[in-house]
Amino acid sequence: MKFTLRKANALQLLINEQIASTSIQTQVSVGKYDDPVAAVIHAGTIFQASLDKTKSLLEVLYSIREKVAGEGHKAGIPKILSEVAHIDKLTGVLKPLATLSAFAPTEEVLLAAHADLKKDQVSANSYSQPRNAFTTGAIPQGWIPSYVAEVSALRKKKQSLSDKLLELNIRHEIELSDVEEAILKQYDLI
C-alpha cells in the first residue's frame, strides 16, 4: 500500500496517538471476593496484548519515519525546510525594524540635544542627579521602507516554498510492507 508523504505524516500522528492511549498496566487490584489467580492471569493477558500492540506500532512508526525521511531527502525537502527556517529567523530580525517608531534625529536636532545635555546642571535644592547621557533612535527613518520591502519579499518567498513543500509531499510516496499494512489494519489505523 502506498501513501503520499503528507498522508504518511498524518498516519504517524495517528500511530503516536494510538501508542499514547495504550495503557500498559503492571499491577492488578484483587478484591476479597475475586479469584486472585484468575485476576492475575487476566491482567497478565491484557498486559501482554498491550505490550505487543505498543511494540508492533512502534516498529511500524519508525519504519514509516525512515521511509518518509529517505523519500523526503530524495525530493529535496530538507533543503526547502532549511530555507523556510532561515526565512523565519530573518523575518524575526527584520520585522521589528520594519515597524520602528523611534528614528535617528537629524544632525541638527542631535547636536542641539547634545548641547542641552552639556548645559544640564542640577539646582542646589534638587535631589536629582545631572544627566550624563540621552537616548535616541539610531536608525534613519529612510531605511525603514527597505526593511518593509524585505519582509514582504521574504513572506512571498516563504509562501512559494510552502507551496513547493505541499506539492512535493503530495507527489512523493512511500510504500508499506504487507506486514506493516496488516498491523495498521489490525488496530484500525488504515
N, CA, C and O atoms as a DFTB+ gen file, in Angstrom:
760 C
 N C O
     1  1       0.847      -1.173       0.000
     2  2       0.000       0.000       0.000
     3  2       0.893       1.236       0.000
     4  3       1.873       1.319       0.739
     5  1       0.523       2.204      -0.858
     6  2       1.307       3.429      -0.977
     7  2       0.606       4.584      -0.278
     8  3      -0.622       4.672      -0.245
     9  1       1.428       5.463       0.278
    10  2       0.948       6.677       0.930
    11  2       1.795       7.834       0.449
    12  3       3.008       7.703       0.288
    13  1       1.144       8.982       0.217
    14  2       1.919      10.188      -0.070
    15  2       2.654      10.562       1.220
    16  3       2.279      10.120       2.306
    17  1       3.687      11.368       1.094
    18  2       4.419      11.801       2.282
    19  2       3.494      12.553       3.241
    20  3       3.630      12.447       4.460
    21  1       2.572      13.300       2.685
    22  2       1.628      14.049       3.524
    23  2       0.754      13.094       4.338
    24  3       0.579      13.270       5.544
    25  1       0.213      12.087       3.665
    26  2      -0.637      11.119       4.364
    27  2       0.184      10.269       5.330
    28  3      -0.305       9.877       6.390
    29  1       1.421       9.990       4.965
    30  2       2.298       9.223       5.858
    31  2       2.579      10.001       7.140
    32  3       2.660       9.410       8.216
    33  1       2.728      11.314       7.034
    34  2       2.927      12.140       8.234
    35  2       1.684      12.129       9.115
    36  3       1.783      12.057      10.340
    37  1       0.516      12.202       8.486
    38  2      -0.733      12.130       9.247
    39  2      -0.872      10.763       9.910
    40  3      -1.332      10.660      11.048
    41  1      -0.475       9.729       9.200
    42  2      -0.531       8.369       9.753
    43  2       0.404       8.237      10.961
    44  3       0.060       7.575      11.940
    45  1       1.558       8.852      10.896
    46  2       2.474       8.825      12.045
    47  2       1.828       9.463      13.277
    48  3       2.009       8.977      14.393
    49  1       1.088      10.534      13.080
    50  2       0.387      11.175      14.201
    51  2      -0.657      10.232      14.797
    52  3      -0.789      10.132      16.017
    53  1      -1.396       9.544      13.927
    54  2      -2.401       8.586      14.405
    55  2      -1.760       7.452      15.192
    56  3      -2.267       7.034      16.233
    57  1      -0.644       6.964      14.680
    58  2       0.053       5.872      15.377
    59  2       0.527       6.356      16.744
    60  3       0.382       5.645      17.738
    61  1       1.086       7.545      16.797
    62  2       1.542       8.094      18.088
    63  2       0.381       8.245      19.070
    64  3       0.528       7.956      20.258
    65  1      -0.767       8.696      18.575
    66  2      -1.947       8.809      19.437
    67  2      -2.366       7.434      19.963
    68  3      -2.694       7.290      21.141
    69  1      -2.352       6.438      19.095
    70  2      -2.732       5.080      19.485
    71  2      -1.772       4.533      20.541
    72  3      -2.193       3.893      21.505
    73  1      -0.498       4.788      20.352
    74  2       0.509       4.330      21.325
    75  2       0.281       5.023      22.665
    76  3       0.316       4.383      23.716
    77  1       0.050       6.326      22.624
    78  2      -0.147       7.093      23.861
    79  2      -1.401       6.642      24.609
    80  3      -1.445       6.696      25.838
    81  1      -2.410       6.202      23.876
    82  2      -3.656       5.801      24.530
    83  2      -3.650       4.346      25.000
    84  3      -4.594       3.895      25.649
    85  1      -2.593       3.623      24.673
    86  2      -2.497       2.231      25.099
    87  2      -1.868       2.184      26.486
    88  3      -0.728       2.602      26.688
    89  1      -2.636       1.669      27.430
    90  2      -2.179       1.595      28.816
    91  2      -1.533       0.237      29.080
    92  3      -2.131      -0.809      28.826
    93  1      -0.329       0.269      29.581
    94  2       0.382      -0.972      29.928
    95  2       0.404      -1.073      31.452
    96  3       1.256      -0.483      32.116
    97  1      -0.534      -1.818      31.983
    98  2      -0.677      -1.977      33.430
    99  2       0.186      -3.140      33.925
   100  3       0.135      -4.236      33.365
   101  1       0.961      -2.907      34.949
   102  2       1.832      -3.955      35.509
   103  2       1.341      -4.438      36.864
   104  3       1.963      -5.290      37.498
   105  1       0.217      -3.881      37.298
   106  2      -0.357      -4.311      38.584
   107  2      -1.849      -4.526      38.411
   108  3      -2.464      -3.992      37.488
   109  1      -2.426      -5.318      39.316
   110  2      -3.854      -5.570      39.291
   111  2      -4.374      -5.496      40.718
   112  3      -3.696      -5.891      41.666
   113  1      -5.575      -4.991      40.848
   114  2      -6.217      -4.935      42.161
   115  2      -7.114      -6.165      42.302
   116  3      -7.960      -6.425      41.447
   117  1      -6.926      -6.903      43.366
   118  2      -7.701      -8.121      43.609
   119  2      -8.565      -7.891      44.845
   120  3      -8.057      -7.657      45.942
   121  1      -9.891      -7.962      44.644
   122  2     -10.815      -7.772      45.751
   123  2     -10.973      -9.046      46.566
   124  3     -10.542     -10.118      46.140
   125  1     -11.585      -8.933      47.731
   126  2     -11.712     -10.095      48.615
   127  2     -12.677     -11.138      48.072
   128  3     -12.655     -12.283      48.523
   129  1     -13.514     -10.774      47.123
   130  2     -14.445     -11.750      46.542
   131  2     -13.989     -12.233      45.165
   132  3     -14.674     -13.038      44.534
   133  1     -12.821     -11.741      44.690
   134  2     -12.292     -12.134      43.382
   135  2     -11.482     -13.409      43.495
   136  3     -10.971     -13.754      44.561
   137  1     -11.376     -14.103      42.366
   138  2     -10.472     -15.252      42.266
   139  2      -9.101     -14.651      41.963
   140  3      -8.888     -14.173      40.848
   141  1      -8.160     -14.657      42.919
   142  2      -6.871     -13.984      42.711
   143  2      -6.074     -14.553      41.552
   144  3      -5.430     -13.795      40.826
   145  1      -6.096     -15.844      41.358
   146  2      -5.341     -16.467      40.264
   147  2      -5.916     -16.022      38.928
   148  3      -5.168     -15.651      38.024
   149  1      -7.238     -16.055      38.794
   150  2      -7.882     -15.646      37.543
   151  2      -7.638     -14.160      37.269
   152  3      -7.410     -13.769      36.124
   153  1      -7.685     -13.332      38.320
   154  2      -7.466     -11.892      38.156
   155  2      -6.058     -11.602      37.662
   156  3      -5.867     -10.772      36.774
   157  1      -5.071     -12.284      38.236
   158  2      -3.675     -12.073      37.828
   159  2      -3.451     -12.599      36.412
   160  3      -2.762     -11.953      35.623
   161  1      -4.018     -13.754      36.076
   162  2      -3.870     -14.298      34.715
   163  2      -4.514     -13.358      33.703
   164  3      -3.940     -13.088      32.648
   165  1      -5.709     -12.857      34.026
   166  2      -6.400     -11.932      33.121
   167  2      -5.586     -10.641      32.944
   168  3      -5.425     -10.165      31.821
   169  1      -5.074     -10.074      34.038
   170  2      -4.253      -8.862      33.963
   171  2      -2.986      -9.108      33.156
   172  3      -2.556      -8.245      32.391
   173  1      -2.380     -10.299      33.325
   174  2      -1.181     -10.643      32.556
   175  2      -1.469     -10.738      31.072
   176  3      -0.641     -10.342      30.252
   177  1      -2.642     -11.264      30.715
   178  2      -3.040     -11.372      29.305
   179  2      -3.228      -9.979      28.697
   180  3      -2.771      -9.699      27.589
   181  1      -3.912      -9.119      29.450
   182  2      -4.126      -7.741      28.982
   183  2      -2.792      -7.004      28.869
   184  3      -2.559      -6.277      27.904
   185  1      -1.923      -7.194      29.853
   186  2      -0.590      -6.582      29.816
   187  2       0.148      -6.998      28.555
   188  3       0.680      -6.150      27.839
   189  1       0.184      -8.296      28.278
   190  2       0.937      -8.799      27.122
   191  2       0.358      -8.262      25.817
   192  3       1.107      -7.895      24.911
   193  1      -0.975      -8.212      25.713
   194  2      -1.604      -7.689      24.498
   195  2      -1.255      -6.209      24.308
   196  3      -0.962      -5.780      23.191
   197  1      -1.284      -5.438      25.383
   198  2      -0.945      -4.013      25.304
   199  2       0.519      -3.809      24.925
   200  3       0.846      -2.946      24.111
   201  1       1.389      -4.609      25.520
   202  2       2.813      -4.511      25.207
   203  2       3.078      -4.894      23.758
   204  3       3.834      -4.218      23.061
   205  1       2.453      -5.985      23.301
   206  2       2.627      -6.421      21.908
   207  2       2.137      -5.353      20.934
   208  3       2.782      -5.082      19.922
   209  1       0.985      -4.747      21.249
   210  2       0.438      -3.692      20.401
   211  2       1.409      -2.516      20.327
   212  3       1.705      -2.014      19.243
   213  1       1.894      -2.088      21.472
   214  2       2.802      -0.946      21.515
   215  2       4.084      -1.232      20.739
   216  3       4.550      -0.391      19.970
   217  1       4.641      -2.397      20.937
   218  2       5.884      -2.750      20.223
   219  2       5.653      -2.815      18.721
   220  3       6.478      -2.328      17.948
   221  1       4.537      -3.412      18.297
   222  2       4.238      -3.503      16.862
   223  2       4.064      -2.123      16.253
   224  3       4.612      -1.830      15.190
   225  1       3.298      -1.275      16.934
   226  2       3.062       0.070      16.407
   227  2       4.337       0.903      16.378
   228  3       4.547       1.682      15.449
   229  1       5.183       0.747      17.383
   230  2       6.465       1.467      17.373
   231  2       7.337       1.018      16.208
   232  3       7.993       1.837      15.564
   233  1       7.343      -0.266      15.942
   234  2       8.140      -0.781      14.827
   235  2       7.639      -0.192      13.505
   236  3       8.436       0.236      12.671
   237  1       6.313      -0.171      13.318
   238  2       5.746       0.394      12.094
   239  2       6.009       1.900      12.033
   240  3       6.372       2.431      10.983
   241  1       5.827       2.573      13.149
   242  2       6.035       4.025      13.195
   243  2       7.437       4.405      12.735
   244  3       7.600       5.299      11.905
   245  1       8.437       3.735      13.267
   246  2       9.804       4.123      12.923
   247  2      10.213       3.637      11.544
   248  3      11.115       4.206      10.931
   249  1       9.572       2.607      11.055
   250  2       9.795       2.203       9.675
   251  2       9.231       3.267       8.731
   252  3       9.873       3.643       7.750
   253  1       8.027       3.744       9.040
   254  2       7.421       4.804       8.226
   255  2       8.279       6.068       8.301
   256  3       8.534       6.713       7.284
   257  1       8.715       6.410       9.492
   258  2       9.544       7.608       9.661
   259  2      10.811       7.512       8.801
   260  3      11.212       8.487       8.165
   261  1      11.424       6.349       8.790
   262  2      12.641       6.154       7.988
   263  2      12.332       6.275       6.497
   264  3      13.095       6.887       5.749
   265  1      11.219       5.694       6.070
   266  2      10.848       5.767       4.649
   267  2      10.514       7.202       4.248
   268  3      10.905       7.653       3.171
   269  1       9.797       7.918       5.105
   270  2       9.453       9.313       4.824
   271  2      10.731      10.155       4.739
   272  3      10.868      10.997       3.851
   273  1      11.650       9.925       5.658
   274  2      12.909      10.682       5.649
   275  2      13.692      10.419       4.369
   276  3      14.222      11.348       3.760
   277  1      13.767       9.155       3.962
   278  2      14.508       8.812       2.746
   279  2      13.886       9.428       1.503
   280  3      14.579      10.010       0.669
   281  1      12.579       9.293       1.392
   282  2      11.884       9.852       0.226
   283  2      11.920      11.377       0.256
   284  3      12.079      12.017      -0.784
   285  1      11.774      11.949       1.428
   286  2      11.838      13.402       1.558
   287  2      13.203      13.939       1.168
   288  3      13.313      14.981       0.522
   289  1      14.244      13.214       1.570
   290  2      15.598      13.634       1.214
   291  2      15.786      13.590      -0.304
   292  3      16.363      14.504      -0.893
   293  1      15.295      12.520      -0.929
   294  2      15.391      12.419      -2.397
   295  2      14.658      13.562      -3.081
   296  3      15.081      14.038      -4.134
   297  1      13.547      14.002      -2.475
   298  2      12.737      15.066      -3.066
   299  2      13.317      16.458      -2.800
   300  3      12.881      17.432      -3.414
   301  1      14.292      16.564      -1.896
   302  2      14.890      17.864      -1.583
   303  2      14.156      18.618      -0.486
   304  3      14.348      19.824      -0.328
   305  1      13.330      17.933       0.261
   306  2      12.535      18.583       1.307
   307  2      13.391      19.188       2.422
   308  3      13.093      20.299       2.860
   309  1      14.443      18.510       2.904
   310  2      15.252      19.133       3.974
   311  2      15.853      20.483       3.567
   312  3      15.948      21.393       4.391
   313  1      16.249      20.611       2.328
   314  2      16.818      21.879       1.849
   315  2      15.761      22.973       1.894
   316  3      16.039      24.097       2.313
   317  1      14.553      22.644       1.464
   318  2      13.478      23.635       1.472
   319  2      13.104      23.996       2.905
   320  3      12.880      25.167       3.209
   321  1      13.034      23.000       3.789
   322  2      12.726      23.273       5.197
   323  2      13.793      24.164       5.828
   324  3      13.487      25.022       6.656
   325  1      15.030      23.956       5.433
   326  2      16.113      24.800       5.939
   327  2      15.936      26.239       5.450
   328  3      16.142      27.186       6.210
   329  1      15.556      26.398       4.185
   330  2      15.310      27.742       3.653
   331  2      14.157      28.423       4.389
   332  3      14.233      29.609       4.710
   333  1      13.096      27.672       4.652
   334  2      11.940      28.227       5.364
   335  2      12.349      28.655       6.777
   336  3      11.953      29.723       7.242
   337  1      13.135      27.826       7.451
   338  2      13.597      28.172       8.798
   339  2      14.462      29.434       8.763
   340  3      14.347      30.293       9.637
   341  1      15.318      29.542       7.763
   342  2      16.164      30.731       7.600
   343  2      15.293      31.970       7.401
   344  3      15.537      33.013       8.008
   345  1      14.285      31.851       6.553
   346  2      13.375      32.972       6.295
   347  2      12.658      33.374       7.586
   348  3      12.520      34.562       7.879
   349  1      12.208      32.389       8.349
   350  2      11.518      32.681       9.609
   351  2      12.421      33.459      10.569
   352  3      11.991      34.443      11.171
   353  1      13.657      33.021      10.707
   354  2      14.588      33.711      11.614
   355  2      14.901      35.118      11.111
   356  3      14.909      36.070      11.891
   357  1      15.158      35.252       9.810
   358  2      15.476      36.555       9.240
   359  2      14.279      37.502       9.361
   360  3      14.449      38.685       9.655
   361  1      13.087      36.988       9.138
   362  2      11.880      37.792       9.299
   363  2      11.734      38.253      10.748
   364  3      11.325      39.384      11.012
   365  1      12.070      37.371      11.674
   366  2      12.017      37.724      13.090
   367  2      12.960      38.868      13.439
   368  3      12.671      39.656      14.340
   369  1      14.078      38.966      12.736
   370  2      15.029      40.054      12.969
   371  2      14.551      41.346      12.291
   372  3      14.653      42.431      12.864
   373  1      14.032      41.217      11.068
   374  2      13.695      42.410      10.280
   375  2      12.335      43.016      10.611
   376  3      12.154      44.227      10.482
   377  1      11.378      42.195      11.036
   378  2      10.020      42.710      11.283
   379  2      10.002      43.832      12.321
   380  3       9.338      44.844      12.096
   381  1      10.707      43.695      13.453
   382  2      10.721      44.821      14.399
   383  2      11.348      46.084      13.802
   384  3      10.952      47.197      14.148
   385  1      12.319      45.914      12.913
   386  2      12.932      47.080      12.274
   387  2      11.962      47.754      11.313
   388  3      11.970      48.976      11.160
   389  1      11.121      46.941      10.663
   390  2      10.157      47.486       9.704
   391  2       9.051      48.272      10.395
   392  3       8.353      49.056       9.753
   393  1       8.886      48.066      11.697
   394  2       7.816      48.756      12.428
   395  2       8.364      49.740      13.458
   396  3       7.643      50.139      14.372
   397  1       9.617      50.133      13.323
   398  2      10.220      51.098      14.257
   399  2       9.445      52.411      14.257
   400  3       8.967      52.876      13.223
   401  1       9.338      52.989      15.443
   402  2       8.692      54.302      15.527
   403  2       9.648      55.365      16.071
   404  3       9.354      56.558      16.001
   405  1      10.790      54.936      16.613
   406  2      11.794      55.890      17.100
   407  2      12.970      55.882      16.121
   408  3      13.673      54.881      15.978
   409  1      13.163      57.007      15.461
   410  2      14.194      57.078      14.426
   411  2      15.348      57.970      14.875
   412  3      15.239      58.712      15.852
   413  1      16.435      57.881      14.151
   414  2      17.570      58.770      14.409
   415  2      17.148      60.200      14.038
   416  3      16.561      60.434      12.982
   417  1      17.455      61.131      14.916
   418  2      17.097      62.529      14.602
   419  2      18.043      63.081      13.530
   420  3      19.063      62.481      13.192
   421  1      17.664      64.220      13.028
   422  2      18.550      64.895      12.070
   423  2      19.813      65.319      12.823
   424  3      19.829      65.370      14.053
   425  1      20.842      65.615      12.087
   426  2      22.110      66.031      12.705
   427  2      21.909      67.297      13.536
   428  3      22.488      67.425      14.615
   429  1      21.114      68.210      13.056
   430  2      20.854      69.466      13.770
   431  2      20.175      69.193      15.120
   432  3      20.572      69.759      16.139
   433  1      19.164      68.339      15.129
   434  2      18.451      68.010      16.371
   435  2      19.387      67.265      17.323
   436  3      19.380      67.509      18.530
   437  1      20.178      66.368      16.779
   438  2      21.110      65.581      17.593
   439  2      22.140      66.490      18.273
   440  3      22.409      66.337      19.464
   441  1      22.714      67.431      17.522
   442  2      23.704      68.349      18.086
   443  2      23.074      69.270      19.135
   444  3      23.716      69.604      20.131
   445  1      21.835      69.675      18.917
   446  2      21.146      70.543      19.884
   447  2      20.874      69.770      21.180
   448  3      21.045      70.316      22.270
   449  1      20.459      68.525      21.073
   450  2      20.208      67.700      22.267
   451  2      21.497      67.478      23.042
   452  3      21.503      67.477      24.273
   453  1      22.586      67.290      22.311
   454  2      23.880      67.083      22.961
   455  2      24.326      68.354      23.679
   456  3      24.863      68.293      24.785
   457  1      24.103      69.496      23.051
   458  2      24.460      70.782      23.681
   459  2      23.629      70.998      24.944
   460  3      24.153      71.473      25.952
   461  1      22.340      70.657      24.902
   462  2      21.488      70.768      26.098
   463  2      22.002      69.861      27.206
   464  3      21.972      70.229      28.380
   465  1      22.463      68.700      26.841
   466  2      22.993      67.746      27.820
   467  2      24.209      68.355      28.524
   468  3      24.356      68.235      29.740
   469  1      25.069      69.003      27.753
   470  2      26.272      69.609      28.337
   471  2      25.924      70.752      29.279
   472  3      26.645      70.997      30.246
   473  1      24.826      71.455      29.007
   474  2      24.419      72.579      29.839
   475  2      23.642      72.139      31.072
   476  3      23.487      72.922      32.009
   477  1      23.160      70.925      31.091
   478  2      22.296      70.438      32.180
   479  2      23.033      70.488      33.512
   480  3      24.091      69.882      33.684
   481  1      22.450      71.221      34.440
   482  2      23.012      71.313      35.792
   483  2      21.886      71.115      36.780
   484  3      20.733      71.450      36.508
   485  1      22.232      70.571      37.923
   486  2      21.246      70.354      38.971
   487  2      21.237      71.577      39.876
   488  3      22.290      72.098      40.243
   489  1      20.047      72.026      40.228
   490  2      19.961      73.174      41.141
   491  2      20.377      72.738      42.541
   492  3      20.347      71.549      42.858
   493  1      20.758      73.682      43.363
   494  2      21.284      73.398      44.700
   495  2      20.270      72.709      45.596
   496  3      20.662      71.908      46.445
   497  1      18.984      72.990      45.442
   498  2      17.981      72.384      46.303
   499  2      17.292      71.172      45.655
   500  3      16.189      70.808      46.062
   501  1      17.904      70.564      44.685
   502  2      17.320      69.412      43.983
   503  2      18.018      68.123      44.400
   504  3      19.227      68.087      44.632
   505  1      17.221      67.076      44.484
   506  2      17.782      65.753      44.807
   507  2      18.174      64.959      43.559
   508  3      18.778      63.894      43.685
   509  1      17.857      65.432      42.393
   510  2      18.138      64.685      41.169
   511  2      19.608      64.805      40.768
   512  3      20.305      65.749      41.142
   513  1      20.040      63.842      40.016
   514  2      21.408      63.812      39.510
   515  2      21.445      64.505      38.147
   516  3      20.440      64.509      37.436
   517  1      22.556      65.075      37.781
   518  2      22.642      65.680      36.444
   519  2      22.633      64.565      35.384
   520  3      23.146      63.469      35.614
   521  1      22.053      64.863      34.246
   522  2      22.044      63.879      33.154
   523  2      23.448      63.775      32.563
   524  3      24.127      64.777      32.340
   525  1      23.859      62.540      32.318
   526  2      25.167      62.310      31.705
   527  2      25.036      61.760      30.297
   528  3      26.024      61.650      29.571
   529  1      23.815      61.414      29.915
   530  2      23.593      60.823      28.595
   531  2      22.133      60.990      28.197
   532  3      21.293      61.315      29.036
   533  1      21.831      60.774      26.938
   534  2      20.440      60.728      26.489
   535  2      20.312      59.597      25.478
   536  3      21.296      59.181      24.866
   537  1      19.114      59.118      25.314
   538  2      18.845      58.005      24.400
   539  2      18.099      58.525      23.190
   540  3      17.195      59.353      23.304
   541  1      18.487      58.033      22.042
   542  2      17.843      58.445      20.799
   543  2      17.826      57.267      19.835
   544  3      18.597      56.318      19.978
   545  1      16.955      57.342      18.873
   546  2      16.929      56.322      17.837
   547  2      18.224      56.346      17.043
   548  3      18.840      57.402      16.897
   549  1      18.645      55.191      16.526
   550  2      19.899      55.126      15.772
   551  2      19.679      54.815      14.302
   552  3      20.609      54.913      13.500
   553  1      18.461      54.444      13.941
   554  2      18.164      54.053      12.561
   555  2      17.466      55.210      11.851
   556  3      16.423      55.675      12.312
   557  1      18.020      55.677      10.748
   558  2      17.364      56.751       9.995
   559  2      15.998      56.294       9.457
   560  3      15.855      55.152       9.021
   561  1      15.027      57.157       9.488
   562  2      13.680      56.827       9.032
   563  2      13.699      56.358       7.576
   564  3      12.867      55.540       7.185
   565  1      14.605      56.848       6.795
   566  2      14.693      56.482       5.380
   567  2      15.050      55.016       5.143
   568  3      14.831      54.497       4.048
   569  1      15.583      54.359       6.134
   570  2      15.939      52.943       5.974
   571  2      14.733      52.014       6.120
   572  3      14.754      50.892       5.612
   573  1      13.692      52.464       6.803
   574  2      12.544      51.623       7.140
   575  2      11.867      51.030       5.900
   576  3      11.544      49.842       5.917
   577  1      11.637      51.786       4.836
   578  2      10.977      51.191       3.666
   579  2      11.718      49.971       3.093
   580  3      11.090      49.045       2.578
   581  1      13.047      49.978       3.185
   582  2      13.784      48.807       2.677
   583  2      13.535      47.583       3.549
   584  3      13.491      46.462       3.042
   585  1      13.369      47.788       4.875
   586  2      13.054      46.658       5.760
   587  2      11.648      46.142       5.487
   588  3      11.411      44.934       5.469
   589  1      10.728      47.061       5.278
   590  2       9.345      46.678       4.962
   591  2       9.327      45.866       3.663
   592  3       8.660      44.834       3.585
   593  1      10.047      46.325       2.662
   594  2      10.095      45.619       1.376
   595  2      10.741      44.245       1.531
   596  3      10.285      43.270       0.934
   597  1      11.796      44.169       2.327
   598  2      12.470      42.886       2.521
   599  2      11.573      41.889       3.254
   600  3      11.535      40.712       2.895
   601  1      10.855      42.348       4.272
   602  2       9.923      41.469       4.992
   603  2       8.839      40.974       4.039
   604  3       8.469      39.800       4.075
   605  1       8.335      41.850       3.198
   606  2       7.303      41.473       2.224
   607  2       7.842      40.441       1.232
   608  3       7.159      39.466       0.920
   609  1       9.053      40.651       0.740
   610  2       9.664      39.698      -0.199
   611  2       9.897      38.346       0.477
   612  3       9.692      37.297      -0.135
   613  1      10.322      38.377       1.732
   614  2      10.537      37.120       2.466
   615  2       9.220      36.375       2.666
   616  3       9.173      35.150       2.552
   617  1       8.157      37.107       2.963
   618  2       6.834      36.493       3.145
   619  2       6.406      35.794       1.853
   620  3       5.897      34.673       1.891
   621  1       6.610      36.452       0.715
   622  2       6.239      35.871      -0.582
   623  2       7.090      34.638      -0.887
   624  3       6.583      33.631      -1.381
   625  1       8.386      34.727      -0.587
   626  2       9.275      33.589      -0.846
   627  2       8.888      32.401       0.040
   628  3       8.900      31.256      -0.413
   629  1       8.549      32.674       1.292
   630  2       8.139      31.600       2.196
   631  2       6.865      30.928       1.682
   632  3       6.752      29.703       1.716
   633  1       5.920      31.719       1.211
   634  2       4.679      31.150       0.676
   635  2       4.972      30.270      -0.531
   636  3       4.394      29.192      -0.675
   637  1       5.856      30.722      -1.385
   638  2       6.240      29.935      -2.552
   639  2       6.887      28.614      -2.137
   640  3       6.586      27.563      -2.703
   641  1       7.771      28.676      -1.151
   642  2       8.418      27.449      -0.660
   643  2       7.408      26.526       0.019
   644  3       7.505      25.305      -0.111
   645  1       6.451      27.088       0.733
   646  2       5.418      26.276       1.376
   647  2       4.570      25.560       0.327
   648  3       4.203      24.399       0.503
   649  1       4.265      26.254      -0.754
   650  2       3.521      25.629      -1.853
   651  2       4.331      24.492      -2.473
   652  3       3.791      23.435      -2.797
   653  1       5.625      24.724      -2.632
   654  2       6.510      23.694      -3.194
   655  2       6.565      22.475      -2.266
   656  3       6.532      21.335      -2.728
   657  1       6.648      22.724      -0.957
   658  2       6.649      21.620       0.014
   659  2       5.371      20.807      -0.073
   660  3       5.405      19.577      -0.058
   661  1       4.253      21.495      -0.164
   662  2       2.976      20.800      -0.277
   663  2       2.952      19.934      -1.527
   664  3       2.525      18.780      -1.481
   665  1       3.404      20.483      -2.629
   666  2       3.453      19.737      -3.887
   667  2       4.331      18.492      -3.755
   668  3       3.941      17.405      -4.181
   669  1       5.513      18.652      -3.166
   670  2       6.419      17.509      -3.005
   671  2       5.834      16.462      -2.063
   672  3       5.975      15.262      -2.299
   673  1       5.181      16.912      -1.000
   674  2       4.582      15.978      -0.040
   675  2       3.408      15.210      -0.634
   676  3       3.089      14.111      -0.180
   677  1       2.771      15.780      -1.638
   678  2       1.657      15.092      -2.297
   679  2       2.160      14.215      -3.436
   680  3       1.600      13.149      -3.692
   681  1       3.193      14.648      -4.111
   682  2       3.685      13.933      -5.286
   683  2       4.536      12.715      -4.944
   684  3       4.540      11.738      -5.692
   685  1       5.250      12.757      -3.837
   686  2       6.141      11.652      -3.476
   687  2       5.435      10.691      -2.531
   688  3       4.635      11.093      -1.685
   689  1       5.755       9.405      -2.698
   690  2       5.076       8.366      -1.925
   691  2       6.069       7.416      -1.275
   692  3       7.224       7.295      -1.685
   693  1       5.563       6.741      -0.236
   694  2       6.288       5.621       0.363
   695  2       5.385       4.407       0.244
   696  3       4.177       4.534       0.042
   697  1       5.977       3.239       0.369
   698  2       5.183       2.010       0.300
   699  2       5.361       1.220       1.586
   700  3       6.479       0.995       2.050
   701  1       4.230       0.803       2.154
   702  2       4.254      -0.025       3.354
   703  2       4.382      -1.485       2.957
   704  3       3.867      -1.915       1.925
   705  1       5.074      -2.234       3.794
   706  2       5.158      -3.670       3.570
   707  2       3.812      -4.308       3.911
   708  3       2.971      -3.682       4.556
   709  1       3.613      -5.532       3.486
   710  2       2.376      -6.246       3.805
   711  2       2.209      -6.402       5.315
   712  3       1.098      -6.293       5.834
   713  1       3.305      -6.655       6.014
   714  2       3.253      -6.819       7.472
   715  2       2.844      -5.507       8.134
   716  3       1.989      -5.497       9.020
   717  1       3.454      -4.397       7.705
   718  2       3.111      -3.085       8.273
   719  2       1.644      -2.754       8.016
   720  3       0.941      -2.243       8.888
   721  1       1.206      -3.055       6.810
   722  2      -0.192      -2.815       6.455
   723  2      -1.129      -3.642       7.334
   724  3      -2.150      -3.143       7.806
   725  1      -0.775      -4.902       7.547
   726  2      -1.611      -5.789       8.377
   727  2      -1.699      -5.278       9.818
   728  3      -2.772      -5.303      10.422
   729  1      -0.582      -4.819      10.364
   730  2      -0.571      -4.300      11.738
   731  2      -1.456      -3.062      11.843
   732  3      -2.229      -2.928      12.792
   733  1      -1.348      -2.163      10.877
   734  2      -2.144      -0.941      10.920
   735  2      -3.641      -1.241      10.746
   736  3      -4.485      -0.587      11.358
   737  1      -3.959      -2.230       9.912
   738  2      -5.364      -2.631       9.759
   739  2      -5.877      -3.293      11.038
   740  3      -7.024      -3.079      11.432
   741  1      -5.038      -4.087      11.677
   742  2      -5.420      -4.763      12.916
   743  2      -5.881      -3.777      13.986
   744  3      -6.791      -4.074      14.760
   745  1      -5.255      -2.610      14.028
   746  2      -5.590      -1.602      15.032
   747  2      -6.430      -0.464      14.442
   748  3      -6.506       0.618      15.025
   749  1      -7.059      -0.707      13.287
   750  2      -7.980       0.244      12.634
   751  2      -7.350       1.605      12.344
   752  3      -8.003       2.639      12.482
   753  1      -6.101       1.599      11.950
   754  2      -5.424       2.862      11.624
   755  2      -5.466       3.163      10.127
   756  3      -5.256       4.303       9.713
   757  1      -5.737       2.141       9.319
   758  2      -5.935       2.360       7.878
   759  2      -7.138       1.565       7.436
   760  3      -7.498       1.593       6.260
